């Protein structure tokens, strides 16, 4: 009985905080990348993050995925990150309570496996008002737009 209790305690201390941190990172990214978007657009962004997490071409945790980029002296280099909010030079603050609540709900949905059909498999996206260099690469197939974002699948995967 003591071994079982010890196992449960270890699980609570080690596994649950890790899952909580992953959830927090997903909420942070969805909020800063898509809080003004529709529920479907926000969910599509969350789906991309989770798809990257499962891909061997990206880091294997949500936090590592959303914080991926170039660093100098432990700090992200401005405009050199996978997700623009992380290295835009602004603090990651949650100012809009409605956007935060939506981000929390969307993150819960995404972690439960709910996906937006139009963006299934997408590993990349960008806002419709920018054109990143990789978007014209023939290895990337455009899946379509959802809200203000265009979603792509990397055909090399």
MARKOL-585799 format. One line per field, with one value per atom (N, C-alpha, C, CB): residue in three letters; x, y, z; atom name; residue number from 1. Coordinates in steps of 0.001 Angstrom, whole numbers. Glycine has a CB too. Example, Ala and Ser with C-alpha at 12.3 -4.5 7.8 and 13.67 -1.06 7.14 Angstrom:
residuo	[ALA|ALA|ALA|ALA|SER|SER|SER|SER]
east	[13190|12300|13200|11308|12850|13670|12900|14084]
north	[-5690|-4500|-3300|-4473|-2250|-1060|30|-598]
up	[7800|7800|7800|9046|7080|7140|7870|5725]
atomo	[N|CA|C|CB|N|CA|C|CB]
num	[1|1|1|1|2|2|2|2]
END
This chain:
residuo	[UNK|UNK|UNK|UNK|UNK|UNK|UNK|UNK|UNK|UNK|UNK|UNK|UNK|UNK|UNK|UNK|UNK|UNK|UNK|UNK|UNK|UNK|UNK|UNK|UNK|UNK|UNK|UNK|UNK|UNK|UNK|UNK|UNK|UNK|UNK|UNK|UNK|UNK|UNK|UNK|UNK|UNK|UNK|UNK|UNK|UNK|UNK|UNK|UNK|UNK|UNK|UNK|UNK|UNK|UNK|UNK|UNK|UNK|UNK|UNK|UNK|UNK|UNK|UNK|UNK|UNK|UNK|UNK|UNK|UNK|UNK|UNK|UNK|UNK|UNK|UNK|UNK|UNK|UNK|UNK|UNK|UNK|UNK|UNK|UNK|UNK|UNK|UNK|UNK|UNK|UNK|UNK|UNK|UNK|UNK|UNK|UNK|UNK|UNK|UNK|UNK|UNK|UNK|UNK|UNK|UNK|UNK|UNK|UNK|UNK|UNK|UNK|UNK|UNK|UNK|UNK|UNK|UNK|UNK|UNK|UNK|UNK|UNK|UNK|UNK|UNK|UNK|UNK|UNK|UNK|UNK|UNK|UNK|UNK|UNK|UNK|UNK|UNK|UNK|UNK|UNK|UNK|UNK|UNK|UNK|UNK|UNK|UNK|UNK|UNK|UNK|UNK|UNK|UNK|UNK|UNK|UNK|UNK|UNK|UNK|UNK|UNK|UNK|UNK|UNK|UNK|UNK|UNK|UNK|UNK|UNK|UNK|UNK|UNK|UNK|UNK|UNK|UNK|UNK|UNK|UNK|UNK|UNK|UNK|UNK|UNK|UNK|UNK|UNK|UNK|UNK|UNK|UNK|UNK|UNK|UNK|UNK|UNK|UNK|UNK|UNK|UNK|UNK|UNK|UNK|UNK|UNK|UNK|UNK|UNK|UNK|UNK|UNK|UNK|UNK|UNK|UNK|UNK|UNK|UNK|UNK|UNK|UNK|UNK|UNK|UNK|UNK|UNK|UNK|UNK|UNK|UNK|UNK|UNK|UNK|UNK|UNK|UNK|UNK|UNK|UNK|UNK|UNK|UNK|UNK|UNK|UNK|UNK|UNK|UNK|UNK|UNK|UNK|UNK|UNK|UNK|UNK|UNK|UNK|UNK|UNK|UNK|UNK|UNK|UNK|UNK|UNK|UNK|UNK|UNK|UNK|UNK|UNK|UNK|UNK|UNK|UNK|UNK|UNK|UNK|UNK|UNK|UNK|UNK|UNK|UNK|UNK|UNK|UNK|UNK|UNK|UNK|UNK|UNK|UNK|UNK|UNK|UNK|UNK|UNK|UNK|UNK|UNK|UNK|UNK|UNK|UNK|UNK|UNK|UNK|UNK|UNK|UNK|UNK|UNK|UNK|UNK|UNK|UNK|UNK|UNK|UNK|UNK|UNK|UNK|UNK|UNK|UNK|UNK|UNK|UNK|UNK|UNK|UNK|UNK|UNK|UNK|UNK|UNK|UNK|UNK|UNK|UNK|UNK|UNK|UNK|UNK|UNK|UNK|UNK|UNK|UNK|UNK|UNK|UNK|UNK|UNK|UNK|UNK|UNK|UNK|UNK|UNK|UNK|UNK|UNK|UNK|UNK|UNK|UNK|UNK|UNK|UNK|UNK|UNK|UNK|UNK|UNK|UNK|UNK|UNK|UNK|UNK|UNK|UNK|UNK|UNK|UNK|UNK|UNK|UNK|UNK|UNK|UNK|UNK|UNK|UNK|UNK|UNK|UNK|UNK|UNK|UNK|UNK|UNK|UNK|UNK|UNK|UNK|UNK|UNK|UNK|UNK|UNK|UNK|UNK|UNK|UNK|UNK|UNK|UNK|UNK|UNK|UNK|UNK|UNK|UNK|UNK|UNK|UNK|UNK|UNK|UNK|UNK|UNK|UNK|UNK|UNK|UNK|UNK|UNK|UNK|UNK|UNK|UNK|UNK|UNK|UNK|UNK|UNK|UNK|UNK|UNK|UNK|UNK|UNK|UNK|UNK|UNK|UNK|UNK|UNK|UNK|UNK|UNK|UNK|UNK|UNK|UNK|UNK|UNK|UNK|UNK|UNK|UNK|UNK|UNK|UNK|UNK|UNK|UNK|UNK|UNK|UNK|UNK|UNK|UNK|UNK|UNK|UNK|UNK|UNK|UNK|UNK|UNK|UNK|UNK|UNK|UNK|UNK|UNK|UNK|UNK|UNK|UNK|UNK|UNK|UNK|UNK|UNK|UNK|UNK|UNK|UNK|UNK|UNK|UNK|UNK|UNK|UNK|UNK|UNK|UNK|UNK|UNK|UNK|UNK|UNK|UNK|UNK|UNK|UNK|UNK|UNK|UNK|UNK|UNK|UNK|UNK|UNK|UNK|UNK|UNK|UNK|UNK|UNK|UNK|UNK|UNK|UNK|UNK|UNK|UNK|UNK|UNK|UNK|UNK|UNK|UNK|UNK|UNK|UNK|UNK|UNK|UNK|UNK|UNK|UNK|UNK|UNK|UNK|UNK|UNK|UNK|UNK|UNK|UNK|UNK|UNK|UNK|UNK|UNK|UNK|UNK|UNK|UNK|UNK|UNK|UNK|UNK|UNK|UNK|UNK|UNK|UNK|UNK|UNK|UNK|UNK|UNK|UNK|UNK|UNK|UNK|UNK|UNK|UNK|UNK|UNK|UNK|UNK|UNK|UNK|UNK|UNK|UNK|UNK|UNK|UNK|UNK|UNK|UNK|UNK|UNK|UNK|UNK|UNK|UNK]
east	[811|0|864|-928|1946|2841|3495|3918|3859|4450|3468|4887|2206|1185|1028|-156|961|842|2059|657|3218|4443|4433|5669|3976|3881|2926|3422|1783|803|1396|-503|2081|2694|3757|3309|4578|5603|4945|6496|3861|3128|2617|1951|2021|1473|2575|720|3697|4783|5556|5729|5694|6515|5716|7337|4660|3935|2952|3204|2147|1125|1710|257|2761|3335|3861|4456|4424|4903|3737|5646|2623|1446|881|380|906|419|1286|409|2595|3498|3237|4965|3020|2718|1425|2612|428|-851|-639|-1874|121|398|1088|1270|2028|2740|1806|3923|900|-57|-1007|-861|-1506|-2390|-1658|-2872|-420|384|497|1783|823|1013|-298|1611|-1360|-2658|-3100|-3728|-2946|-3333|-2559|-3086|-1251|-430|-444|987|-716|-737|-2118|-246|-3196|-4510|-5681|-4784|-5462|-6560|-7689|-6023|-7400|-8441|-9170|-7828|-8793|-9357|-10598|-8310|-11245|-12380|-11900|-13128|-12831|-12517|-11822|-13789|-12295|-11679|-10249|-12503|-10019|-8665|-7729|-8680|-8212|-7405|-7094|-8137|-8085|-7892|-6910|-9233|-6947|-6007|-4573|-6355|-4359|-3025|-2572|-3023|-3456|-3126|-2805|-4292|-3565|-3321|-1938|-4386|-1508|-170|888|64|740|1716|1783|1351|633|615|1109|-795|847|1374|2893|785|3430|4888|5466|5270|4807|5282|5406|4334|4506|4518|5470|3122|5940|6829|8277|6710|9000|10421|11270|10941|10690|11422|11379|10874|10686|10536|10784|9125|10952|11117|9921|11310|10092|9044|8211|9661|8271|7350|6712|8093|5533|4846|5701|3462|6262|7069|8284|7525|8950|10102|9686|10838|8529|8029|7762|6743|6988|6604|7739|5440|8762|9904|11118|10274|10923|12018|12479|11585|13794|14348|15824|13613|16358|17761|17845|18370|18865|19062|20473|18800|20622|21922|21947|22215|22919|23048|21745|23472|21091|19885|18601|20069|18692|17511|17186|17727|15893|15543|15973|14028|16519|16952|15714|18028|15578|14400|14161|14565|12922|12454|13157|12644|13683|14376|13780|15876|12478|11806|10775|11139|10385|9361|8002|9268|7733|6481|6825|5667|6315|6750|6551|6032|5504|5258|6407|3961|7093|8106|9340|8507|9603|10821|10532|11891|9395|9043|9504|7543|10167|10665|9648|11137|8445|7401|7258|6048|6879|6631|5378|6484|5364|4209|3205|4642|2367|1355|-25|1428|-893|-2283|-3116|-2793|-3463|-4167|-5671|-3584|-6010|-7412|-8001|-7550|-8837|-9369|-10213|-10198|-11000|-11821|-10941|-12748|-9871|-8932|-8247|-7890|-7937|-7307|-8265|-6849|-9514|-10502|-10692|-11856|-10792|-10913|-9679|-11111|-8501|-7253|-7192|-6040|-7662|-7709|-8663|-8148|-9855|-10837|-10346|-12155|-9748|-9231|-8098|-8743|-7225|-6105|-6603|-5156|-7627|-8223|-8797|-9321|-9492|-10068|-8977|-10890|-7920|-6828|-6146|-5799|-5912|-5260|-6145|-4866|-7442|-8370|-8458|-9764|-7749|-7695|-8624|-7994|-9302|-10191|-9343|-11197|-9615|-8843|-9766|-7983|-9221|-9924|-9553|-9554|-10546|-10320|-9458|-11653|-9721|-9014|-7514|-9634|-7110|-5702|-5017|-5596|-5661|-5064|-3727|-6029|-2705|-1369|-507|-1482|-1084|-313|767|-1241|1953|3065|3505|4246|2912|3297|2053|4316|2151|1135|1765|-95|1094|1521|309|2627|428|-647|-770|-382|-1986|-2214|-1616|-3686|-1081|-487|1040|-882|1620|3058|3279|3791|4466|4827|6225|4759|6309|7639|8330|7528|9649|10423|10044|11902|9713|9425|8093|9435|7182|5841|5868|4978|6911|7010|7819|7646|8324|9076|8123|9759|8482|7578|7300|8157|8079|7837|6639|9078|6197|5065|3799|5339|2796|1506|526|966|-64|-1040|-2326|-1319|-2814|-4060|-5251|-3976|-4994|-6061|-5921|-7412|-6854|-6823|-7973|-6878|-7699|-8700|-8484|-8573|-9474|-9309|-8217|-8985|-7303|-6223|-4940|-5935|-5018|-3825|-3966|-3552|-2847|-2771|-1992|-2103|-2474|-1892|-1263|-2951|-135|651|1045|1898|1215|1770|3110|799|4081|5410|5377|6540|5466|5338|6547|5151|7617|8790|8601|10019|7574|7366|6582|6648]
north	[-1187|0|1265|-10|1224|2378|2617|2171|1525|1665|2322|297|1950|2537|4028|1809|4379|5787|6584|5920|5978|6634|6838|5817|5838|5952|7065|4624|7137|8186|9556|7961|9675|10936|11357|10823|10428|10728|11192|9489|10516|10906|12339|9936|12653|13986|15038|14035|14741|15714|15887|15309|14811|14871|15043|13636|14315|14304|15459|12993|15675|16716|18118|16680|18505|19829|19967|20111|18893|18936|19163|17633|18466|18655|20058|17601|20577|21931|22954|22221|22743|23654|23615|23295|22422|22282|23014|20799|22865|23548|25056|23123|25536|26973|27507|27251|26757|27183|27223|26246|26261|26247|27444|24913|27700|28855|30142|28913|30260|31449|31675|31316|30629|30752|31072|29466|30368|30616|32046|29608|32488|33852|34876|34092|34756|35778|35675|35684|34513|34347|34566|32975|34313|34285|34741|32913|35449|35773|36576|36533|37313|38120|37351|39389|36099|35269|34513|34282|33853|32991|31757|32576|31057|29820|28817|29205|28683|27749|28144|27677|29439|29901|29670|31401|29944|29715|28226|30247|27390|25945|25458|25209|26032|25654|25970|26375|27103|27462|26448|28900|26114|25113|23773|24953|23405|22139|22105|21913|23223|23289|23034|24661|23648|23484|22021|24386|21392|19990|19059|19585|19399|18606|18692|19088|19870|20024|19205|21508|19241|18486|16999|18688|16478|15057|14735|14609|15730|15530|15372|16707|14506|14326|15504|13029|16406|17570|18776|17962|18645|19742|19211|20394|20117|19665|18839|20871|18082|17138|17582|15834|18862|19381|20653|19662|20969|22183|23408|22310|23478|24645|24801|24530|23709|23787|24186|22455|23724|24095|25594|23308|26130|27539|28489|27813|28003|28857|28560|28674|27824|27484|28721|26383|28878|30003|30164|31278|31241|31563|32323|32411|31964|32594|33149|31591|34229|34800|35147|36050|34578|34762|34435|36194|33374|32891|33615|32964|34602|35370|35145|36870|35114|34941|36155|34706|35885|36954|37500|36438|38783|39437|38982|40963|38602|38186|36936|39315|36106|34877|33639|34968|33657|32545|31920|33013|30715|30027|30712|28568|31238|31933|33376|31237|34297|35688|36335|36481|35962|36611|36389|36098|35263|34903|35800|33462|36343|37159|38509|36410|39083|40394|41542|40481|41212|42230|42698|43396|42140|42527|41453|42752|41880|40930|40122|41664|38861|37998|38202|36502|39186|39500|39164|40989|38760|38479|39679|37159|40513|41755|41620|42906|40932|40790|39528|40745|39699|38555|37651|39035|38222|37405|36546|38300|37136|36388|35279|37322|35541|34529|33364|35146|33681|32619|31769|33224|32423|31680|30810|32652|31346|30592|29366|31488|29505|28377|27307|28846|27715|26761|26067|27463|26823|26252|25273|27368|25624|24738|23431|25425|23502|22277|21415|22616|22049|21316|20631|22261|21379|20839|19668|21936|19792|18715|17482|19201|17657|16519|15878|16967|16447|15850|16465|14427|17533|18173|18922|19137|18660|19265|19951|18213|20934|21610|20873|23150|20295|19438|20115|19032|21366|22085|22238|23452|22132|22346|21091|23448|19939|18700|18443|17489|18211|17928|19157|17207|20339|21570|21709|22808|22058|22316|23772|21399|24517|25919|26769|26077|28013|28996|30369|28905|31314|32704|33599|33059|34807|35787|36154|37058|36484|36764|38090|36762|38882|40161|40097|41234|38906|38716|37535|38487|37485|36355|35899|36732|34913|34423|33725|33457|33684|33098|31645|33188|30883|29469|29208|28792|30183|29976|29688|31197|30139|29890|28629|31094|27974|26727|25649|26268|24962|23947|22769|23422|22624|21544|21833|21318|23078|23448|23553|24777|22805|22820|23633|21355|24657|25477|24678|26787|24663|23968|24915|23314|26200|27187|28178|26514|29087|30104|29902|31507|30212|30184|31477|28889|32331|33638|34407|33505|34967|35787|34998|36954|33662|32830|31879|32041|31622|30625|29439|31202|28237|27017|26166|26209|25513|24734|23400|25504|22442|21154|21000|19967|20488|20247|18876|20336|18836|17581|16653|17873|17125|16288|15381|17160|15649|14849|13607|15661]
up	[0|0|0|1196|748|816|-539|1902|-1247|-2576|-3537|-3117|-3453|-4309|-4014|-4121|-2753|-2375|-2821|-864|-2676|-3115|-4624|-2698|-5364|-6825|-7231|-7436|-6566|-6860|-6542|-6055|-5423|-5036|-6052|-3635|-6487|-7492|-8785|-7757|-9178|-10383|-10244|-10647|-9117|-8889|-8908|-7556|-8286|-8191|-9491|-7105|-10260|-11470|-12748|-11577|-12911|-14175|-14280|-14341|-13273|-13362|-13530|-12132|-12799|-13064|-14490|-12084|-15038|-16424|-17366|-16796|-17134|-17970|-17783|-17646|-16576|-16313|-17047|-14793|-17036|-17735|-19237|-17439|-19793|-21212|-21558|-21597|-20694|-20890|-20861|-19808|-19891|-19777|-21034|-18542|-21564|-22771|-23980|-23052|-24061|-25172|-25059|-25189|-23868|-23648|-24020|-22166|-23580|-23875|-25378|-23257|-26116|-27561|-28276|-28124|-27923|-28561|-28282|-28056|-27060|-26685|-27516|-25176|-27547|-28203|-29720|-27715|-30251|-31701|-32307|-32062|-31545|-32201|-31338|-32673|-30263|-29346|-29982|-28181|-31024|-31672|-32778|-32251|-32955|-34021|-33553|-34528|-34502|-34188|-33427|-35480|-32845|-32136|-33053|-31555|-34289|-35240|-35575|-36520|-35755|-36076|-34887|-36465|-33694|-32493|-32334|-31239|-32561|-32459|-33517|-32600|-34696|-35757|-35355|-37066|-34709|-34216|-33165|-33622|-32245|-31220|-31869|-30216|-32892|-33593|-34230|-34663|-34816|-35413|-34351|-36086|-33210|-32127|-31696|-30919|-31533|-31103|-32204|-30678|-33460|-34576|-34599|-35925|-34370|-34306|-33157|-34143|-32023|-30860|-31182|-29668|-31992|-32340|-33491|-32702|-34196|-35342|-34879|-36331|-35555|-35230|-35711|-35849|-36472|-36979|-36050|-38314|-34931|-33992|-32580|-34111|-31623|-30230|-29765|-29296|-28699|-28289|-27098|-27971|-26743|-25722|-26271|-24355|-25773|-26217|-25915|-25539|-24723|-24351|-25264|-22893|-25575|-26469|-27873|-26505|-28318|-29646|-29711|-29986|-28765|-28861|-28522|-27954|-27840|-27495|-28374|-26023|-29445|-30355|-31112|-31343|-31200|-31936|-31658|-31590|-32139|-31895|-30564|-33080|-29783|-28480|-28391|-27333|-27647|-27359|-25884|-28247|-25172|-23729|-23000|-23417|-23455|-22802|-23157|-21369|-24027|-24413|-25888|-24136|-26225|-27640|-28455|-27799|-29641|-30539|-31257|-31569|-31253|-31836|-33279|-31789|-33544|-34871|-35405|-35848|-34531|-34958|-34294|-34632|-34068|-33406|-34336|-32104|-34017|-34786|-34635|-34351|-33453|-33186|-32835|-32031|-33625|-33554|-32197|-34573|-31477|-30188|-29211|-29581|-29330|-28354|-28438|-28541|-29595|-29708|-30362|-30515|-30023|-30571|-29673|-30781|-28584|-27669|-26640|-28446|-26681|-25729|-24654|-26455|-23477|-22391|-22700|-21029|-22299|-22519|-21382|-22616|-21534|-20526|-21065|-20112|-20170|-20514|-20089|-19832|-21036|-20738|-21007|-21567|-22070|-22462|-21835|-24004|-20821|-20083|-20976|-18899|-21876|-22771|-23682|-23618|-24199|-25032|-24251|-25618|-22989|-22150|-21894|-20821|-21589|-21350|-22605|-20907|-23762|-25024|-25258|-26209|-24961|-25158|-24257|-24894|-23037|-22107|-22635|-20695|-23054|-23566|-24828|-23846|-25735|-26981|-26690|-27928|-25769|-25426|-24837|-24438|-23991|-23449|-24565|-22427|-25514|-26637|-27464|-27524|-27770|-28587|-27888|-28899|-26594|-25851|-25724|-24475|-25876|-25882|-27265|-25426|-28239|-29570|-30595|-29468|-30266|-31234|-32250|-30529|-33546|-34616|-35614|-35319|-36287|-37372|-38651|-37452|-39294|-40466|-41531|-41075|-41795|-42855|-42577|-43042|-41320|-40969|-40431|-39944|-40550|-40032|-40729|-40237|-39932|-40453|-40656|-41737|-40512|-40723|-39656|-40708|-40116|-39199|-39261|-39522|-40176|-40343|-40601|-41505|-40232|-40579|-40520|-39633|-41113|-40982|-41155|-42019|-40666|-40809|-42281|-39933|-42698|-44116|-44581|-44396|-43693|-44084|-44191|-43087|-44050|-44250|-45188|-42890|-45791|-46638|-46247|-48157|-45364|-44974|-46144|-43776|-46115|-47210|-47479|-46902|-46455|-46625|-47321|-45291|-47335|-47898|-49400|-47633|-50080|-51529|-51849|-52223|-50828|-51019|-51539|-49681|-52615|-53178|-52240|-54461|-51171|-50211|-49305|-49361|-49293|-48451|-49291|-47723|-48868|-49566|-48721|-49817|-49336|-48638|-48442|-49418|-47223|-46914|-46968|-45538|-46850|-46885|-45757|-46818|-45702|-44659|-43692|-45268|-42466|-41405|-40637|-40468|-40669|-40055|-40771|-38562|-40012|-40574|-40806|-39659|-40733|-40894|-42071|-39620|-42733|-43786|-43234|-45083|-43510|-42944|-44025|-42195|-43653|-44607|-44010|-45041|-44915|-44515|-45215|-44865|-44508|-45068|-45718|-43968|-47022|-47757|-47565|-49232|-46956|-46708|-45492|-46512|-44699|-43475|-43774|-42404]
atomo	[N|CA|C|CB|N|CA|C|CB|N|CA|C|CB|N|CA|C|CB|N|CA|C|CB|N|CA|C|CB|N|CA|C|CB|N|CA|C|CB|N|CA|C|CB|N|CA|C|CB|N|CA|C|CB|N|CA|C|CB|N|CA|C|CB|N|CA|C|CB|N|CA|C|CB|N|CA|C|CB|N|CA|C|CB|N|CA|C|CB|N|CA|C|CB|N|CA|C|CB|N|CA|C|CB|N|CA|C|CB|N|CA|C|CB|N|CA|C|CB|N|CA|C|CB|N|CA|C|CB|N|CA|C|CB|N|CA|C|CB|N|CA|C|CB|N|CA|C|CB|N|CA|C|CB|N|CA|C|CB|N|CA|C|CB|N|CA|C|CB|N|CA|C|CB|N|CA|C|CB|N|CA|C|CB|N|CA|C|CB|N|CA|C|CB|N|CA|C|CB|N|CA|C|CB|N|CA|C|CB|N|CA|C|CB|N|CA|C|CB|N|CA|C|CB|N|CA|C|CB|N|CA|C|CB|N|CA|C|CB|N|CA|C|CB|N|CA|C|CB|N|CA|C|CB|N|CA|C|CB|N|CA|C|CB|N|CA|C|CB|N|CA|C|CB|N|CA|C|CB|N|CA|C|CB|N|CA|C|CB|N|CA|C|CB|N|CA|C|CB|N|CA|C|CB|N|CA|C|CB|N|CA|C|CB|N|CA|C|CB|N|CA|C|CB|N|CA|C|CB|N|CA|C|CB|N|CA|C|CB|N|CA|C|CB|N|CA|C|CB|N|CA|C|CB|N|CA|C|CB|N|CA|C|CB|N|CA|C|CB|N|CA|C|CB|N|CA|C|CB|N|CA|C|CB|N|CA|C|CB|N|CA|C|CB|N|CA|C|CB|N|CA|C|CB|N|CA|C|CB|N|CA|C|CB|N|CA|C|CB|N|CA|C|CB|N|CA|C|CB|N|CA|C|CB|N|CA|C|CB|N|CA|C|CB|N|CA|C|CB|N|CA|C|CB|N|CA|C|CB|N|CA|C|CB|N|CA|C|CB|N|CA|C|CB|N|CA|C|CB|N|CA|C|CB|N|CA|C|CB|N|CA|C|CB|N|CA|C|CB|N|CA|C|CB|N|CA|C|CB|N|CA|C|CB|N|CA|C|CB|N|CA|C|CB|N|CA|C|CB|N|CA|C|CB|N|CA|C|CB|N|CA|C|CB|N|CA|C|CB|N|CA|C|CB|N|CA|C|CB|N|CA|C|CB|N|CA|C|CB|N|CA|C|CB|N|CA|C|CB|N|CA|C|CB|N|CA|C|CB|N|CA|C|CB|N|CA|C|CB|N|CA|C|CB|N|CA|C|CB|N|CA|C|CB|N|CA|C|CB|N|CA|C|CB|N|CA|C|CB|N|CA|C|CB|N|CA|C|CB|N|CA|C|CB|N|CA|C|CB|N|CA|C|CB|N|CA|C|CB|N|CA|C|CB|N|CA|C|CB|N|CA|C|CB|N|CA|C|CB|N|CA|C|CB|N|CA|C|CB|N|CA|C|CB|N|CA|C|CB|N|CA|C|CB|N|CA|C|CB|N|CA|C|CB|N|CA|C|CB|N|CA|C|CB|N|CA|C|CB|N|CA|C|CB|N|CA|C|CB|N|CA|C|CB|N|CA|C|CB|N|CA|C|CB|N|CA|C|CB|N|CA|C|CB|N|CA|C|CB|N|CA|C|CB|N|CA|C|CB|N|CA|C|CB]
num	[1|1|1|1|2|2|2|2|3|3|3|3|4|4|4|4|5|5|5|5|6|6|6|6|7|7|7|7|8|8|8|8|9|9|9|9|10|10|10|10|11|11|11|11|12|12|12|12|13|13|13|13|14|14|14|14|15|15|15|15|16|16|16|16|17|17|17|17|18|18|18|18|19|19|19|19|20|20|20|20|21|21|21|21|22|22|22|22|23|23|23|23|24|24|24|24|25|25|25|25|26|26|26|26|27|27|27|27|28|28|28|28|29|29|29|29|30|30|30|30|31|31|31|31|32|32|32|32|33|33|33|33|34|34|34|34|35|35|35|35|36|36|36|36|37|37|37|37|38|38|38|38|39|39|39|39|40|40|40|40|41|41|41|41|42|42|42|42|43|43|43|43|44|44|44|44|45|45|45|45|46|46|46|46|47|47|47|47|48|48|48|48|49|49|49|49|50|50|50|50|51|51|51|51|52|52|52|52|53|53|53|53|54|54|54|54|55|55|55|55|56|56|56|56|57|57|57|57|58|58|58|58|59|59|59|59|60|60|60|60|61|61|61|61|62|62|62|62|63|63|63|63|64|64|64|64|65|65|65|65|66|66|66|66|67|67|67|67|68|68|68|68|69|69|69|69|70|70|70|70|71|71|71|71|72|72|72|72|73|73|73|73|74|74|74|74|75|75|75|75|76|76|76|76|77|77|77|77|78|78|78|78|79|79|79|79|80|80|80|80|81|81|81|81|82|82|82|82|83|83|83|83|84|84|84|84|85|85|85|85|86|86|86|86|87|87|87|87|88|88|88|88|89|89|89|89|90|90|90|90|91|91|91|91|92|92|92|92|93|93|93|93|94|94|94|94|95|95|95|95|96|96|96|96|97|97|97|97|98|98|98|98|99|99|99|99|100|100|100|100|101|101|101|101|102|102|102|102|103|103|103|103|104|104|104|104|105|105|105|105|106|106|106|106|107|107|107|107|108|108|108|108|109|109|109|109|110|110|110|110|111|111|111|111|112|112|112|112|113|113|113|113|114|114|114|114|115|115|115|115|116|116|116|116|117|117|117|117|118|118|118|118|119|119|119|119|120|120|120|120|121|121|121|121|122|122|122|122|123|123|123|123|124|124|124|124|125|125|125|125|126|126|126|126|127|127|127|127|128|128|128|128|129|129|129|129|130|130|130|130|131|131|131|131|132|132|132|132|133|133|133|133|134|134|134|134|135|135|135|135|136|136|136|136|137|137|137|137|138|138|138|138|139|139|139|139|140|140|140|140|141|141|141|141|142|142|142|142|143|143|143|143|144|144|144|144|145|145|145|145|146|146|146|146|147|147|147|147|148|148|148|148|149|149|149|149|150|150|150|150|151|151|151|151|152|152|152|152|153|153|153|153|154|154|154|154|155|155|155|155|156|156|156|156|157|157|157|157]
END
